[in-house]
Amino acid sequence: MPELQIDALVFDVLGTLVDEPAGIRGGIQELAPSLDEATTDVLLTRWQEHIDHESRRVLAGGRPYATTEALDREAARIVAEAAGVEDPTAVATLALAGRRLPPWPDTVAGLARLAERFPLIGLSNASRSALLGLNAHAGLRWHQVLSAEEARTYKPDPAVYQLAVTASGAPPERLLMVAAHAWDLRGAQALGLRTAYVARPVGDAPAPSDRFDVYADDLTDLAVQLDKAQGLSSGERPTG
């Protein structure tokens, strides 16, 4: 591992710390309990494709900025129509599924361990109000959490990563961006941040050409590697 001098960790949230597909799938099952698993997966894919397509339109300038809440409402209507559900209350509940995403098994304990050594900054495409609900539901604990809503664009636009640089007061090379999405890490690299890839079942795996500073199996592995990179044993913690 390259030598790392890190002042703060910057975390992607959706997919990296919480299982986004599982949460949306649960919302679809609640909307239409009679759907079989295959149909539920098809509707989940339609949801994901809509969010991805519209986010890309915003990035390309083909659509004015819209919060993830707005995109989720659109996706919920598309899914509900395909499922034959017309109840507006049920559709509104589905639109809030993004606030009820389960954390990965290592997330809460991993963040707590890392917070003993570093300031933790969440940096998400999710809106401010969505993050409030999500953080409370999943038990995520931050020193600060930032939404791309503040930049009125989405990652990997450099303006989003700049939010973390500005908030930390540190130069980009003293920040470590942690994500399960290689595209997210490439965006952070473009602004000069250091990068740590954490493997998740729903992530975007690195390409052979990617060169990230850390490759970790989970947050526990990330903490161990960062301890070693700074000359600490696995049980040792800085004092004072």
C-alpha positions as CSV (number, residue, x, y, z in Angstrom):
1,M,0.0,0.0,0.0
2,P,1.3,3.5,-0.8
3,E,2.2,5.6,2.2
4,L,-0.9,7.4,3.4
5,Q,-1.1,10.6,5.4
6,I,-4.8,11.1,5.9
7,D,-6.7,13.8,7.8
8,A,-10.2,12.5,7.2
9,L,-12.2,9.7,5.5
10,V,-14.9,10.5,3.0
11,F,-17.5,7.8,2.5
12,D,-19.9,7.1,-0.3
13,V,-23.2,6.0,1.3
14,L,-25.5,4.2,-1.2
15,G,-24.2,0.8,-1.9
16,T,-21.0,1.3,0.1
17,L,-22.5,1.5,3.6
18,V,-26.1,0.4,2.9
19,D,-27.6,-2.2,0.7
20,E,-29.6,0.0,-1.6
21,P,-31.1,-2.8,-3.9
22,A,-32.3,-4.7,-0.8
23,G,-34.1,-1.7,0.6
24,I,-35.8,-0.8,-2.7
25,R,-36.7,-4.5,-3.3
26,G,-38.4,-4.5,0.2
27,G,-40.4,-1.4,-0.8
28,I,-41.6,-3.1,-4.0
29,Q,-42.6,-6.2,-2.0
30,E,-44.5,-4.0,0.4
31,L,-46.2,-2.2,-2.5
32,A,-47.4,-5.5,-4.1
33,P,-46.9,-8.5,-1.9
34,S,-48.3,-10.9,-4.5
35,L,-45.5,-10.3,-6.9
36,D,-43.1,-13.3,-7.4
37,E,-39.4,-12.8,-7.0
38,A,-38.6,-12.6,-10.7
39,T,-41.2,-9.9,-11.3
40,T,-39.9,-8.0,-8.2
41,D,-36.4,-8.1,-9.6
42,V,-37.6,-6.8,-13.0
43,L,-39.3,-3.9,-11.3
44,L,-36.2,-3.2,-9.2
45,T,-34.2,-3.1,-12.4
46,R,-36.7,-0.6,-13.9
47,W,-36.3,1.6,-10.8
48,Q,-32.5,1.5,-11.0
49,E,-32.4,2.2,-14.7
50,H,-34.6,5.2,-14.3
51,I,-32.5,6.7,-11.5
52,D,-29.3,6.0,-13.4
53,H,-30.7,7.5,-16.7
54,E,-32.0,10.6,-15.1
55,S,-28.9,11.2,-13.0
56,R,-26.9,11.0,-16.2
57,R,-29.2,13.5,-17.9
58,V,-28.6,15.9,-15.0
59,L,-24.8,15.5,-15.3
60,A,-24.9,15.9,-19.1
61,G,-27.0,19.1,-18.8
62,G,-30.0,17.5,-20.5
63,R,-32.2,18.0,-17.4
64,P,-32.2,20.7,-14.7
65,Y,-31.0,19.4,-11.3
66,A,-33.6,17.4,-9.4
67,T,-33.1,15.9,-6.0
68,T,-33.0,12.1,-5.4
69,E,-36.4,12.5,-3.7
70,A,-37.9,13.8,-7.0
71,L,-36.2,11.0,-9.0
72,D,-37.4,8.4,-6.4
73,R,-41.0,9.7,-6.8
74,E,-40.7,9.3,-10.5
75,A,-39.3,5.8,-10.2
76,A,-42.0,4.8,-7.7
77,R,-44.8,5.9,-10.1
78,I,-43.2,3.9,-12.9
79,V,-42.9,0.8,-10.8
80,A,-46.4,1.1,-9.3
81,E,-47.9,1.5,-12.8
82,A,-46.1,-1.6,-14.0
83,A,-47.3,-3.5,-10.9
84,G,-50.9,-2.3,-11.4
85,V,-51.0,-0.4,-8.1
86,E,-52.9,2.9,-8.2
87,D,-53.2,3.7,-4.5
88,P,-51.4,7.1,-4.1
89,T,-50.6,6.4,-0.4
90,A,-48.9,3.1,-1.4
91,V,-46.9,4.9,-4.1
92,A,-45.8,7.6,-1.8
93,T,-44.6,5.0,0.7
94,L,-42.6,3.3,-2.0
95,A,-41.0,6.6,-3.0
96,L,-39.6,6.8,0.5
97,A,-38.0,3.3,0.4
98,G,-34.6,5.0,-0.1
99,R,-34.8,6.1,3.5
100,R,-35.2,2.6,4.8
101,L,-32.0,0.9,3.4
102,P,-30.3,-1.7,5.6
103,P,-26.7,-1.3,6.5
104,W,-24.2,-4.0,5.6
105,P,-23.3,-6.2,8.6
106,D,-19.9,-4.5,9.1
107,T,-21.0,-0.9,8.6
108,V,-22.0,0.3,12.0
109,A,-19.1,-1.3,13.9
110,G,-16.7,-0.4,11.1
111,L,-17.6,3.3,11.2
112,A,-17.3,3.3,15.0
113,R,-13.8,1.8,14.8
114,L,-12.6,4.2,12.1
115,A,-14.1,7.2,13.9
116,E,-11.7,6.5,16.8
117,R,-8.9,7.6,14.5
118,F,-10.3,9.8,11.8
119,P,-13.0,12.4,11.2
120,L,-15.7,10.8,9.1
121,I,-17.5,12.6,6.3
122,G,-20.4,11.2,4.4
123,L,-20.7,12.3,0.8
124,S,-23.8,11.1,-1.0
125,N,-25.9,11.8,-4.0
126,A,-28.9,11.4,-1.8
127,S,-30.7,14.6,-0.8
128,R,-30.3,16.2,2.6
129,S,-33.7,15.1,3.8
130,A,-33.2,11.6,2.4
131,L,-29.9,11.3,4.3
132,L,-31.5,12.4,7.5
133,G,-34.0,9.5,7.4
134,L,-31.4,7.0,6.0
135,N,-28.8,7.8,8.6
136,A,-31.4,7.4,11.4
137,H,-32.7,4.1,10.0
138,A,-29.4,2.5,9.3
139,G,-27.7,3.8,12.5
140,L,-25.0,5.7,10.6
141,R,-22.8,8.0,12.7
142,W,-20.8,10.8,11.2
143,H,-18.8,13.8,12.2
144,Q,-20.3,15.5,9.1
145,V,-22.5,14.4,6.2
146,L,-22.8,16.2,2.9
147,S,-25.3,15.9,0.1
148,A,-24.7,16.5,-3.6
149,E,-27.8,18.6,-3.3
150,E,-25.5,21.4,-2.0
151,A,-23.7,21.4,-5.4
152,R,-26.9,20.8,-7.4
153,T,-25.3,18.0,-9.4
154,Y,-24.3,14.4,-8.9
155,K,-21.1,12.5,-8.4
156,P,-18.8,12.1,-10.3
157,D,-19.1,15.8,-11.0
158,P,-16.0,17.4,-9.3
159,A,-18.2,19.9,-7.6
160,V,-19.5,17.2,-5.3
161,Y,-16.1,16.0,-4.1
162,Q,-15.1,19.7,-3.6
163,L,-17.8,19.8,-0.9
164,A,-15.7,17.4,1.2
165,V,-12.5,19.3,0.5
166,T,-14.0,22.6,1.5
167,A,-15.7,21.1,4.6
168,S,-12.6,19.4,5.8
169,G,-10.3,22.3,5.3
170,A,-7.6,19.8,4.2
171,P,-6.0,19.5,0.8
172,P,-7.5,16.8,-1.4
173,E,-4.5,14.5,-1.1
174,R,-5.1,14.3,2.7
175,L,-8.6,12.9,2.2
176,L,-9.4,9.3,1.6
177,M,-12.5,8.6,-0.5
178,V,-14.0,5.2,0.4
179,A,-16.5,3.7,-2.0
180,A,-17.7,0.4,-3.5
181,H,-18.0,2.0,-6.9
182,A,-15.0,2.4,-9.1
183,W,-16.6,5.2,-11.0
184,D,-17.0,7.1,-7.8
185,L,-13.4,6.7,-6.9
186,R,-12.2,7.7,-10.3
187,G,-14.2,10.9,-9.8
188,A,-12.5,11.6,-6.5
189,Q,-9.1,10.8,-8.0
190,A,-9.7,13.4,-10.7
191,L,-9.8,16.1,-7.9
192,G,-6.8,14.7,-6.2
193,L,-8.3,12.6,-3.4
194,R,-6.7,9.4,-2.3
195,T,-9.0,6.4,-2.8
196,A,-10.1,3.1,-1.1
197,Y,-12.2,0.5,-2.8
198,V,-14.4,-1.6,-0.5
199,A,-15.9,-4.7,-2.1
200,R,-19.7,-5.0,-1.9
201,P,-22.0,-7.4,-3.8
202,V,-23.8,-4.4,-5.4
203,G,-20.8,-2.3,-6.2
204,D,-18.9,-1.4,-9.4
205,A,-15.7,-3.4,-9.4
206,P,-12.4,-1.8,-10.4
207,A,-11.2,-2.2,-14.0
208,P,-7.7,-3.7,-14.6
209,S,-6.5,-0.1,-15.4
210,D,-7.6,1.3,-12.0
211,R,-5.0,2.2,-9.4
212,F,-6.6,2.9,-6.0
213,D,-4.6,3.4,-2.8
214,V,-6.4,0.7,-0.8
215,Y,-8.4,-2.4,-1.8
216,A,-10.4,-3.7,1.2
217,D,-12.9,-6.6,1.7
218,D,-15.0,-4.6,4.1
219,L,-14.7,-1.8,6.7
220,T,-12.9,-4.0,9.2
221,D,-10.3,-4.9,6.6
222,L,-10.0,-1.2,5.8
223,A,-9.4,-0.3,9.4
224,V,-6.7,-3.0,9.7
225,Q,-5.0,-1.8,6.6
226,L,-5.0,1.9,7.7
227,D,-3.6,0.8,11.0
228,K,-0.7,-0.9,9.3
229,A,-0.2,2.0,6.9
230,Q,0.4,4.3,9.9
231,G,2.4,1.9,11.9
232,L,-0.3,0.9,14.5
233,S,-1.0,-2.6,15.6
234,S,-4.6,-3.9,15.2
235,G,-5.4,-3.3,18.9
236,E,-3.5,0.0,19.3
237,R,-5.3,3.3,19.3
238,P,-3.7,6.8,19.4
239,T,-4.1,8.7,22.7
240,G,-4.0,12.3,23.7
